Amino acid sequence: MPRFFARHAATLFFPMALILYDFAAYLSTDLIQPGIINVVRDFNADVSLAPAAVSLYLAGGMALQWLLGPLSDRIGRRPVLITGALIFTLACAATMFTTSMTQFLIARAIQGTSICFIATVGYVTVQEAFGQT
């Protein structure tokens, strides 16, 4: 039994990592929804800024689509995906240390770029790895 896992661990690592990355990126949108009013209050900001957190996340998700496809064709899918995961991780960490609503919104926009990496590079990589049926 351990031999089976050792043999397939490398094959399963990438899809599992991509699923985890995909799940975390989309979960970062869903988890903020119920708590955004509290975030706005904590920063003593105007409540009208609450929808901006989602809007900027989605704007970040559109920002790099045009660049990442050709970039991943040129330098490879894996480095681009790893860079995206690193940017997402750092942006998530940055949201913990924000001291103003402006900083929080900037971190959310950077977090949103993770959708670009997943949609443009991640799904193509899965399709290439497993082929079309």
Secondary structure as GFF3:
##gff-version 3
##sequence-region A 1 133
A	DSSP	alpha_helix	2	30	.	.	.	ID=ss1
A	DSSP	alpha_helix	32	42	.	.	.	ID=ss2
A	DSSP	three_ten_helix	47	49	.	.	.	ID=ss3
A	DSSP	alpha_helix	50	63	.	.	.	ID=ss4
A	DSSP	alpha_helix	65	75	.	.	.	ID=ss5
A	DSSP	alpha_helix	77	96	.	.	.	ID=ss6
A	DSSP	alpha_helix	101	116	.	.	.	ID=ss7
A	DSSP	pi_helix	117	122	.	.	.	ID=ss8
A	DSSP	alpha_helix	123	130	.	.	.	ID=ss9
###
